[in-house]
Amino acid sequence: MPRNRLIPVITCIISLCLGICTAYLTCSKRLAHVDNAVTNIIYQYNSFDQADSRITLVTIDDASEAVYGH
């Protein structure tokens, strides 16, 4: 096989291997702690605008729903 024809084959093999590795790392959540650490650093050192004070989040847990209904 000529050398010029090997380049696309090698590129496809490398791309396939990288895709499989990425899928494995994503599905196994092996990098979740790294992702959380990076996200924490981003939020810690970047100044974001304050949220609108007119917005209020209300959550209801299972115990409150059992007492008061839905």
Gaussian input, Z-matrix of N, CA and C with variables (Angstrom, degrees):
# hf/3-21g

backbone

0 1
 N
 C     1     B1
 C     2     B2     1     A1
 N     3     B3     2     A2     1     D1
 C     4     B4     3     A3     2     D2
 C     5     B5     4     A4     3     D3
 N     6     B6     5     A5     4     D4
 C     7     B7     6     A6     5     D5
 C     8     B8     7     A7     6     D6
 N     9     B9     8     A8     7     D7
 C    10    B10     9     A9     8     D8
 C    11    B11    10    A10     9     D9
 N    12    B12    11    A11    10    D10
 C    13    B13    12    A12    11    D11
 C    14    B14    13    A13    12    D12
 N    15    B15    14    A14    13    D13
 C    16    B16    15    A15    14    D14
 C    17    B17    16    A16    15    D15
 N    18    B18    17    A17    16    D16
 C    19    B19    18    A18    17    D17
 C    20    B20    19    A19    18    D18
 N    21    B21    20    A20    19    D19
 C    22    B22    21    A21    20    D20
 C    23    B23    22    A22    21    D21
 N    24    B24    23    A23    22    D22
 C    25    B25    24    A24    23    D23
 C    26    B26    25    A25    24    D24
 N    27    B27    26    A26    25    D25
 C    28    B28    27    A27    26    D26
 C    29    B29    28    A28    27    D27
 N    30    B30    29    A29    28    D28
 C    31    B31    30    A30    29    D29
 C    32    B32    31    A31    30    D30
 N    33    B33    32    A32    31    D31
 C    34    B34    33    A33    32    D32
 C    35    B35    34    A34    33    D33
 N    36    B36    35    A35    34    D34
 C    37    B37    36    A36    35    D35
 C    38    B38    37    A37    36    D36
 N    39    B39    38    A38    37    D37
 C    40    B40    39    A39    38    D38
 C    41    B41    40    A40    39    D39
 N    42    B42    41    A41    40    D40
 C    43    B43    42    A42    41    D41
 C    44    B44    43    A43    42    D42
 N    45    B45    44    A44    43    D43
 C    46    B46    45    A45    44    D44
 C    47    B47    46    A46    45    D45
 N    48    B48    47    A47    46    D46
 C    49    B49    48    A48    47    D47
 C    50    B50    49    A49    48    D48
 N    51    B51    50    A50    49    D49
 C    52    B52    51    A51    50    D50
 C    53    B53    52    A52    51    D51
 N    54    B54    53    A53    52    D52
 C    55    B55    54    A54    53    D53
 C    56    B56    55    A55    54    D54
 N    57    B57    56    A56    55    D55
 C    58    B58    57    A57    56    D56
 C    59    B59    58    A58    57    D57
 N    60    B60    59    A59    58    D58
 C    61    B61    60    A60    59    D59
 C    62    B62    61    A61    60    D60
 N    63    B63    62    A62    61    D61
 C    64    B64    63    A63    62    D62
 C    65    B65    64    A64    63    D63
 N    66    B66    65    A65    64    D64
 C    67    B67    66    A66    65    D65
 C    68    B68    67    A67    66    D66
 N    69    B69    68    A68    67    D67
 C    70    B70    69    A69    68    D68
 C    71    B71    70    A70    69    D69
 N    72    B72    71    A71    70    D70
 C    73    B73    72    A72    71    D71
 C    74    B74    73    A73    72    D72
 N    75    B75    74    A74    73    D73
 C    76    B76    75    A75    74    D74
 C    77    B77    76    A76    75    D75
 N    78    B78    77    A77    76    D76
 C    79    B79    78    A78    77    D77
 C    80    B80    79    A79    78    D78
 N    81    B81    80    A80    79    D79
 C    82    B82    81    A81    80    D80
 C    83    B83    82    A82    81    D81
 N    84    B84    83    A83    82    D82
 C    85    B85    84    A84    83    D83
 C    86    B86    85    A85    84    D84
 N    87    B87    86    A86    85    D85
 C    88    B88    87    A87    86    D86
 C    89    B89    88    A88    87    D87
 N    90    B90    89    A89    88    D88
 C    91    B91    90    A90    89    D89
 C    92    B92    91    A91    90    D90
 N    93    B93    92    A92    91    D91
 C    94    B94    93    A93    92    D92
 C    95    B95    94    A94    93    D93
 N    96    B96    95    A95    94    D94
 C    97    B97    96    A96    95    D95
 C    98    B98    97    A97    96    D96
 N    99    B99    98    A98    97    D97
 C   100   B100    99    A99    98    D98
 C   101   B101   100   A100    99    D99
 N   102   B102   101   A101   100   D100
 C   103   B103   102   A102   101   D101
 C   104   B104   103   A103   102   D102
 N   105   B105   104   A104   103   D103
 C   106   B106   105   A105   104   D104
 C   107   B107   106   A106   105   D105
 N   108   B108   107   A107   106   D106
 C   109   B109   108   A108   107   D107
 C   110   B110   109   A109   108   D108
 N   111   B111   110   A110   109   D109
 C   112   B112   111   A111   110   D110
 C   113   B113   112   A112   111   D111
 N   114   B114   113   A113   112   D112
 C   115   B115   114   A114   113   D113
 C   116   B116   115   A115   114   D114
 N   117   B117   116   A116   115   D115
 C   118   B118   117   A117   116   D116
 C   119   B119   118   A118   117   D117
 N   120   B120   119   A119   118   D118
 C   121   B121   120   A120   119   D119
 C   122   B122   121   A121   120   D120
 N   123   B123   122   A122   121   D121
 C   124   B124   123   A123   122   D122
 C   125   B125   124   A124   123   D123
 N   126   B126   125   A125   124   D124
 C   127   B127   126   A126   125   D125
 C   128   B128   127   A127   126   D126
 N   129   B129   128   A128   127   D127
 C   130   B130   129   A129   128   D128
 C   131   B131   130   A130   129   D129
 N   132   B132   131   A131   130   D130
 C   133   B133   132   A132   131   D131
 C   134   B134   133   A133   132   D132
 N   135   B135   134   A134   133   D133
 C   136   B136   135   A135   134   D134
 C   137   B137   136   A136   135   D135
 N   138   B138   137   A137   136   D136
 C   139   B139   138   A138   137   D137
 C   140   B140   139   A139   138   D138
 N   141   B141   140   A140   139   D139
 C   142   B142   141   A141   140   D140
 C   143   B143   142   A142   141   D141
 N   144   B144   143   A143   142   D142
 C   145   B145   144   A144   143   D143
 C   146   B146   145   A145   144   D144
 N   147   B147   146   A146   145   D145
 C   148   B148   147   A147   146   D146
 C   149   B149   148   A148   147   D147
 N   150   B150   149   A149   148   D148
 C   151   B151   150   A150   149   D149
 C   152   B152   151   A151   150   D150
 N   153   B153   152   A152   151   D151
 C   154   B154   153   A153   152   D152
 C   155   B155   154   A154   153   D153
 N   156   B156   155   A155   154   D154
 C   157   B157   156   A156   155   D155
 C   158   B158   157   A157   156   D156
 N   159   B159   158   A158   157   D157
 C   160   B160   159   A159   158   D158
 C   161   B161   160   A160   159   D159
 N   162   B162   161   A161   160   D160
 C   163   B163   162   A162   161   D161
 C   164   B164   163   A163   162   D162
 N   165   B165   164   A164   163   D163
 C   166   B166   165   A165   164   D164
 C   167   B167   166   A166   165   D165
 N   168   B168   167   A167   166   D166
 C   169   B169   168   A168   167   D167
 C   170   B170   169   A169   168   D168
 N   171   B171   170   A170   169   D169
 C   172   B172   171   A171   170   D170
 C   173   B173   172   A172   171   D171
 N   174   B174   173   A173   172   D172
 C   175   B175   174   A174   173   D173
 C   176   B176   175   A175   174   D174
 N   177   B177   176   A176   175   D175
 C   178   B178   177   A177   176   D176
 C   179   B179   178   A178   177   D177
 N   180   B180   179   A179   178   D178
 C   181   B181   180   A180   179   D179
 C   182   B182   181   A181   180   D180
 N   183   B183   182   A182   181   D181
 C   184   B184   183   A183   182   D182
 C   185   B185   184   A184   183   D183
 N   186   B186   185   A185   184   D184
 C   187   B187   186   A186   185   D185
 C   188   B188   187   A187   186   D186
 N   189   B189   188   A188   187   D187
 C   190   B190   189   A189   188   D188
 C   191   B191   190   A190   189   D189
 N   192   B192   191   A191   190   D190
 C   193   B193   192   A192   191   D191
 C   194   B194   193   A193   192   D192
 N   195   B195   194   A194   193   D193
 C   196   B196   195   A195   194   D194
 C   197   B197   196   A196   195   D195
 N   198   B198   197   A197   196   D196
 C   199   B199   198   A198   197   D197
 C   200   B200   199   A199   198   D198
 N   201   B201   200   A200   199   D199
 C   202   B202   201   A201   200   D200
 C   203   B203   202   A202   201   D201
 N   204   B204   203   A203   202   D202
 C   205   B205   204   A204   203   D203
 C   206   B206   205   A205   204   D204
 N   207   B207   206   A206   205   D205
 C   208   B208   207   A207   206   D206
 C   209   B209   208   A208   207   D207

   B1=1.4611
   B2=1.5347
   B3=1.3266
   B4=1.4634
   B5=1.5214
   B6=1.3037
   B7=1.4633
   B8=1.5308
   B9=1.3273
   B10=1.4697
   B11=1.5143
   B12=1.3044
   B13=1.4635
   B14=1.5248
   B15=1.3293
   B16=1.4640
   B17=1.5284
   B18=1.3134
   B19=1.4672
   B20=1.5230
   B21=1.3463
   B22=1.4703
   B23=1.5339
   B24=1.3181
   B25=1.4672
   B26=1.5250
   B27=1.3247
   B28=1.4677
   B29=1.5247
   B30=1.3249
   B31=1.4680
   B32=1.5176
   B33=1.3092
   B34=1.4754
   B35=1.5229
   B36=1.3193
   B37=1.4714
   B38=1.5233
   B39=1.3301
   B40=1.4650
   B41=1.5263
   B42=1.3375
   B43=1.4704
   B44=1.5193
   B45=1.3138
   B46=1.4663
   B47=1.5267
   B48=1.3265
   B49=1.4647
   B50=1.5247
   B51=1.3323
   B52=1.4581
   B53=1.5208
   B54=1.3231
   B55=1.4612
   B56=1.5161
   B57=1.3194
   B58=1.4691
   B59=1.5266
   B60=1.3246
   B61=1.4748
   B62=1.5260
   B63=1.3176
   B64=1.4630
   B65=1.5188
   B66=1.3240
   B67=1.4646
   B68=1.5220
   B69=1.3216
   B70=1.4624
   B71=1.5263
   B72=1.3283
   B73=1.4677
   B74=1.5198
   B75=1.3188
   B76=1.4615
   B77=1.5304
   B78=1.2992
   B79=1.4758
   B80=1.5224
   B81=1.3158
   B82=1.4632
   B83=1.5269
   B84=1.3159
   B85=1.4641
   B86=1.5271
   B87=1.3248
   B88=1.4625
   B89=1.5258
   B90=1.3213
   B91=1.4604
   B92=1.5216
   B93=1.3313
   B94=1.4651
   B95=1.5255
   B96=1.3255
   B97=1.4631
   B98=1.5233
   B99=1.3278
   B100=1.4637
   B101=1.5254
   B102=1.3293
   B103=1.4590
   B104=1.5262
   B105=1.3251
   B106=1.4699
   B107=1.5234
   B108=1.3236
   B109=1.4651
   B110=1.5195
   B111=1.3223
   B112=1.4666
   B113=1.5207
   B114=1.3259
   B115=1.4613
   B116=1.5213
   B117=1.3255
   B118=1.4620
   B119=1.5199
   B120=1.3235
   B121=1.4655
   B122=1.5254
   B123=1.3113
   B124=1.4654
   B125=1.5256
   B126=1.3256
   B127=1.4680
   B128=1.5279
   B129=1.3163
   B130=1.4561
   B131=1.5294
   B132=1.3183
   B133=1.4578
   B134=1.5295
   B135=1.3194
   B136=1.4608
   B137=1.5154
   B138=1.2993
   B139=1.4577
   B140=1.5285
   B141=1.2950
   B142=1.4580
   B143=1.5196
   B144=1.3070
   B145=1.4541
   B146=1.5243
   B147=1.3341
   B148=1.4559
   B149=1.5263
   B150=1.2961
   B151=1.4619
   B152=1.5238
   B153=1.2929
   B154=1.4612
   B155=1.5294
   B156=1.3204
   B157=1.4741
   B158=1.5289
   B159=1.3264
   B160=1.4733
   B161=1.5220
   B162=1.3250
   B163=1.4694
   B164=1.5174
   B165=1.3206
   B166=1.4574
   B167=1.5212
   B168=1.3120
   B169=1.4564
   B170=1.5243
   B171=1.3043
   B172=1.4590
   B173=1.5194
   B174=1.3296
   B175=1.4534
   B176=1.5186
   B177=1.3092
   B178=1.4666
   B179=1.5205
   B180=1.3248
   B181=1.4564
   B182=1.5275
   B183=1.3173
   B184=1.4674
   B185=1.5224
   B186=1.3376
   B187=1.4656
   B188=1.5228
   B189=1.3461
   B190=1.4693
   B191=1.5164
   B192=1.3128
   B193=1.4567
   B194=1.5186
   B195=1.3303
   B196=1.4540
   B197=1.5332
   B198=1.3303
   B199=1.4634
   B200=1.5264
   B201=1.3383
   B202=1.4656
   B203=1.5266
   B204=1.3033
   B205=1.4743
   B206=1.5046
   B207=1.3208
   B208=1.4644
   B209=1.4702
   A1=107.87
   A2=118.21
   A3=119.97
   A4=111.82
   A5=113.46
   A6=119.75
   A7=112.25
   A8=117.44
   A9=121.06
   A10=112.49
   A11=118.26
   A12=121.57
   A13=111.32
   A14=118.24
   A15=121.32
   A16=111.99
   A17=117.95
   A18=120.89
   A19=111.76
   A20=120.71
   A21=118.91
   A22=112.74
   A23=117.27
   A24=120.19
   A25=110.33
   A26=115.90
   A27=120.17
   A28=110.45
   A29=116.80
   A30=120.86
   A31=111.07
   A32=117.66
   A33=121.16
   A34=111.29
   A35=117.21
   A36=120.65
   A37=110.67
   A38=116.94
   A39=120.54
   A40=110.63
   A41=117.30
   A42=120.85
   A43=111.13
   A44=116.75
   A45=120.64
   A46=110.92
   A47=117.30
   A48=120.37
   A49=111.75
   A50=117.09
   A51=120.04
   A52=111.60
   A53=117.13
   A54=120.75
   A55=112.13
   A56=116.55
   A57=120.33
   A58=110.66
   A59=117.17
   A60=120.45
   A61=111.10
   A62=116.91
   A63=120.61
   A64=111.07
   A65=117.11
   A66=120.59
   A67=110.76
   A68=117.41
   A69=121.08
   A70=111.09
   A71=116.77
   A72=120.09
   A73=111.65
   A74=117.12
   A75=120.58
   A76=110.95
   A77=117.03
   A78=120.77
   A79=112.24
   A80=118.16
   A81=120.52
   A82=111.99
   A83=117.65
   A84=123.91
   A85=111.73
   A86=116.70
   A87=121.79
   A88=112.02
   A89=116.69
   A90=120.35
   A91=112.88
   A92=117.86
   A93=120.69
   A94=111.50
   A95=117.52
   A96=119.54
   A97=111.50
   A98=117.67
   A99=120.73
   A100=109.85
   A101=116.54
   A102=121.26
   A103=110.69
   A104=117.04
   A105=120.45
   A106=111.69
   A107=117.21
   A108=120.45
   A109=111.19
   A110=117.10
   A111=120.57
   A112=110.62
   A113=117.17
   A114=121.04
   A115=110.86
   A116=117.77
   A117=120.91
   A118=111.51
   A119=116.65
   A120=120.08
   A121=110.54
   A122=116.62
   A123=120.12
   A124=110.46
   A125=116.92
   A126=119.83
   A127=112.05
   A128=118.08
   A129=120.75
   A130=111.98
   A131=116.75
   A132=119.89
   A133=114.93
   A134=118.42
   A135=120.87
   A136=109.45
   A137=115.57
   A138=118.37
   A139=108.81
   A140=115.19
   A141=121.13
   A142=108.60
   A143=116.11
   A144=120.25
   A145=110.09
   A146=114.97
   A147=121.07
   A148=109.21
   A149=116.91
   A150=120.71
   A151=109.89
   A152=116.46
   A153=122.33
   A154=109.06
   A155=116.52
   A156=120.64
   A157=111.86
   A158=118.39
   A159=120.40
   A160=112.05
   A161=116.65
   A162=121.04
   A163=108.89
   A164=115.90
   A165=121.75
   A166=108.89
   A167=116.48
   A168=120.94
   A169=108.78
   A170=115.60
   A171=121.08
   A172=107.36
   A173=115.94
   A174=120.22
   A175=109.33
   A176=115.63
   A177=121.21
   A178=107.38
   A179=116.70
   A180=119.65
   A181=110.12
   A182=116.09
   A183=121.51
   A184=112.04
   A185=117.14
   A186=120.10
   A187=110.95
   A188=117.55
   A189=120.14
   A190=110.48
   A191=117.26
   A192=120.06
   A193=110.42
   A194=117.07
   A195=119.88
   A196=110.71
   A197=117.19
   A198=121.33
   A199=111.14
   A200=116.49
   A201=120.51
   A202=113.91
   A203=117.43
   A204=120.07
   A205=111.33
   A206=115.52
   A207=119.11
   A208=111.92
   D1=128.44
   D2=178.76
   D3=-63.75
   D4=155.30
   D5=-176.05
   D6=-60.79
   D7=-38.84
   D8=-179.55
   D9=-63.00
   D10=-28.24
   D11=179.89
   D12=-82.73
   D13=-18.43
   D14=179.46
   D15=-76.96
   D16=-28.06
   D17=-176.48
   D18=-60.28
   D19=-48.37
   D20=177.86
   D21=-64.33
   D22=-35.07
   D23=179.40
   D24=-65.74
   D25=-46.07
   D26=179.19
   D27=-64.16
   D28=-40.04
   D29=177.71
   D30=-61.35
   D31=-42.93
   D32=178.43
   D33=-64.68
   D34=-41.28
   D35=179.72
   D36=-64.64
   D37=-44.56
   D38=178.84
   D39=-64.08
   D40=-42.53
   D41=178.66
   D42=-62.51
   D43=-41.72
   D44=178.78
   D45=-63.93
   D46=-43.42
   D47=178.37
   D48=-63.29
   D49=-42.59
   D50=177.64
   D51=-64.09
   D52=-38.83
   D53=177.51
   D54=-63.83
   D55=-42.76
   D56=178.58
   D57=-64.89
   D58=-42.99
   D59=178.34
   D60=-62.99
   D61=-42.57
   D62=178.61
   D63=-63.31
   D64=-43.97
   D65=178.98
   D66=-62.42
   D67=-42.16
   D68=179.11
   D69=-62.57
   D70=-48.05
   D71=-178.43
   D72=-65.50
   D73=-34.24
   D74=179.12
   D75=-70.87
   D76=-47.63
   D77=-176.68
   D78=-71.27
   D79=-32.71
   D80=-177.75
   D81=-85.66
   D82=-7.80
   D83=179.59
   D84=56.83
   D85=33.26
   D86=178.88
   D87=-66.57
   D88=-27.21
   D89=-176.74
   D90=-103.96
   D91=15.39
   D92=-177.85
   D93=-62.75
   D94=-41.32
   D95=-179.14
   D96=-67.42
   D97=-33.82
   D98=176.40
   D99=-67.51
   D100=-43.21
   D101=178.51
   D102=-61.36
   D103=-43.15
   D104=178.50
   D105=-64.27
   D106=-40.20
   D107=179.69
   D108=-65.00
   D109=-43.33
   D110=178.76
   D111=-64.89
   D112=-43.29
   D113=178.49
   D114=-61.53
   D115=-42.01
   D116=178.34
   D117=-61.95
   D118=-41.10
   D119=178.60
   D120=-64.18
   D121=-42.61
   D122=-179.84
   D123=-60.51
   D124=-46.87
   D125=-178.18
   D126=-72.88
   D127=-27.04
   D128=-178.36
   D129=-74.99
   D130=-39.92
   D131=-172.95
   D132=-101.69
   D133=-5.28
   D134=176.57
   D135=-103.01
   D136=136.03
   D137=178.15
   D138=-91.66
   D139=118.26
   D140=178.30
   D141=-104.12
   D142=153.39
   D143=178.21
   D144=-63.93
   D145=148.07
   D146=177.62
   D147=-66.34
   D148=141.40
   D149=177.80
   D150=-68.33
   D151=155.36
   D152=179.49
   D153=-62.87
   D154=126.23
   D155=-176.07
   D156=-70.48
   D157=-11.92
   D158=178.21
   D159=-79.61
   D160=-9.69
   D161=-179.01
   D162=-94.56
   D163=129.13
   D164=177.70
   D165=-128.17
   D166=131.75
   D167=176.39
   D168=-96.37
   D169=129.68
   D170=178.78
   D171=-120.59
   D172=124.98
   D173=177.30
   D174=-120.31
   D175=150.05
   D176=-179.64
   D177=-125.07
   D178=122.25
   D179=179.31
   D180=-85.09
   D181=173.27
   D182=-176.08
   D183=-64.34
   D184=-38.02
   D185=-179.21
   D186=-65.09
   D187=-42.32
   D188=179.32
   D189=-67.46
   D190=-37.97
   D191=179.19
   D192=-65.71
   D193=-35.48
   D194=178.77
   D195=-66.83
   D196=-35.09
   D197=-178.61
   D198=-78.83
   D199=-47.84
   D200=-171.96
   D201=-100.61
   D202=-11.48
   D203=-177.77
   D204=83.07
   D205=-172.00
   D206=-178.55
   D207=-121.62

